[in-house]
């Protein structure tokens, strides 16, 4: 067992939280993580009200949370109503100012998680009254600022929290794919971890077998941060954000040639849509982080939780045998 402030606060067995990955983190994956003793989160993503209702209905009876892309939620605020009506265990806001939504979340007595990528964003989250700050380094898959690493960002924000709001919890995110990452995050001052890529590569994730096979063969060197898929999908991300994903022929062709991609957008978007329908990942995107290199097989999500915690406890116990493997 690894007990931390996070496990005590949320009544969970293990300090492991599922990243609410857009569409990938559906009810099946979220409930599997919760059933294994972690905290499952449904990915609200860019906003599909009917999908969100279906996933909450499928998760009924299991304690799960929900996460949103904040700037997109601002365009579809009714999605937060859907989530709160389903009494989520937590709401996570990422990629934007959480302040406009914080009062509604608190009024519903739901813990607020805010994902941040810089110290300034962490200060903003604390000002908004976040119960949990998620410090995401640039190693992570998907979107982020990408200028800080998890290894330095987590202790920086741990010190900020200790000074300004010591009751606030902290999760480390970005590159955490095995017990070494969990142990490191706890040693750096986090109360737990938010895990994306390792749960992306599980049986319950909404990911095709073809994509999984490609990921198992990849290394962290095969990822890059780019905006080409935001351009081709016509997602209006704020300029400071880009996304980490797996390199392929499409990124090799267009990364660094974004202006030309915009000029040929109709053609490229049509190619992308066909590739998605045909699961052609030489063109379609695979959103994974550097931790993909630590993924050797596709496992049930519960087994991932068990291995993460067991390995981390063993390592922490080995390094500090007199204190056992209890962090708190």
Protein Blocks (a to p, Z undefined) as FASTA:
>chain_A
ZZdfklmmnopabdcdcdddehklcfklmmmmmmnopacdddeknopfklmmmmmmmmgo
iacdddddfklmmmmmmlmmmmmmnopabdcdehiafklmmmmmmmnopacddddfbfkl
mmmmmmnopabdcdddfkbgcjdeklacfklmmmmmmmmmmmmmmmbccddeehiabfkl
mmmmmmnopabdcdfklmmmcfkbccdfklmmmmmmpcfklgccdfklmmmnopacdfkb
ccdddddfklmmmgoplmmmmmmmmmmmmmmmmmmmnopaklmccdddfklmmpmbdcdf
klmmmmmmmmmmmmmmmmmmmnojadZZ
